[in-house]
Amino acid sequence: MNETEEITKEKLLADIEKLISYGREESTINPTLLAYLTIEELEGIKARLLSRVDTLSDDDKVWLEQFRKE
């Protein structure tokens, strides 16, 4: 894995962790997952989490907008 892929995976994993742990302080994802998940898998996980926005409150939707690509 090259440095760019590592940075991309770390960013995706951080975004996913924020989406999963919304409102909690503790970590929810083991960082060693980077070695096992591809960028495509991480992007898929993030997309599925973002697709659930419709069931959230307006305040939660505003918070989640920071993760959408422009």
C-alpha positions as CSV (number, residue, x, y, z in Angstrom):
1,M,0.0,0.0,0.0
2,N,1.4,3.4,-0.9
3,E,1.4,6.5,1.2
4,T,-1.6,8.1,-0.6
5,E,-3.7,5.0,-0.2
6,E,-2.8,4.9,3.5
7,I,-3.9,8.5,4.0
8,T,-7.1,7.9,2.0
9,K,-7.9,4.8,4.1
10,E,-7.1,6.6,7.3
11,K,-9.4,9.5,6.3
12,L,-12.2,7.1,5.3
13,L,-11.8,5.1,8.5
14,A,-11.9,8.3,10.6
15,D,-15.1,9.5,8.8
16,I,-16.7,6.1,9.3
17,E,-15.8,6.1,13.0
18,K,-17.3,9.5,13.4
19,L,-20.5,8.4,11.7
20,I,-20.8,5.2,13.9
21,S,-19.8,6.8,17.2
22,Y,-21.9,9.9,16.9
23,G,-22.5,11.3,20.4
24,R,-19.9,9.0,22.1
25,E,-16.4,9.6,23.2
26,E,-14.9,6.1,22.9
27,S,-13.4,4.6,19.8
28,T,-15.6,2.1,17.9
29,I,-13.2,0.9,15.2
30,N,-9.9,-0.9,15.6
31,P,-7.3,1.0,13.5
32,T,-5.7,-2.3,12.4
33,L,-8.7,-2.7,10.0
34,L,-6.8,-0.5,7.6
35,A,-4.6,-3.5,6.7
36,Y,-7.6,-5.6,5.8
37,L,-10.1,-3.3,4.1
38,T,-9.7,-1.8,0.7
39,I,-10.5,1.8,-0.2
40,E,-13.5,0.6,-2.1
41,E,-14.8,-1.4,0.9
42,L,-14.4,1.7,3.2
43,E,-16.1,3.9,0.7
44,G,-19.0,1.5,0.5
45,I,-19.3,1.4,4.3
46,K,-19.3,5.2,4.4
47,A,-21.9,5.4,1.6
48,R,-24.2,3.0,3.4
49,L,-23.9,5.0,6.7
50,L,-24.7,8.3,4.9
51,S,-27.7,6.7,3.1
52,R,-29.3,6.3,6.5
53,V,-29.5,10.1,7.0
54,D,-33.2,10.1,6.1
55,T,-34.0,8.6,9.5
56,L,-32.2,11.2,11.5
57,S,-33.2,14.5,13.0
58,D,-32.5,17.8,11.3
59,D,-29.7,18.6,13.7
60,D,-28.1,15.2,13.0
61,K,-28.4,15.8,9.3
62,V,-26.6,19.1,9.5
63,W,-23.7,17.4,11.4
64,L,-23.5,14.6,8.8
65,E,-23.3,17.0,5.9
66,Q,-19.7,17.6,6.7
67,F,-18.9,14.1,5.3
68,R,-20.5,14.5,1.9
69,K,-18.3,15.0,-1.1
70,E,-18.8,18.3,-2.9
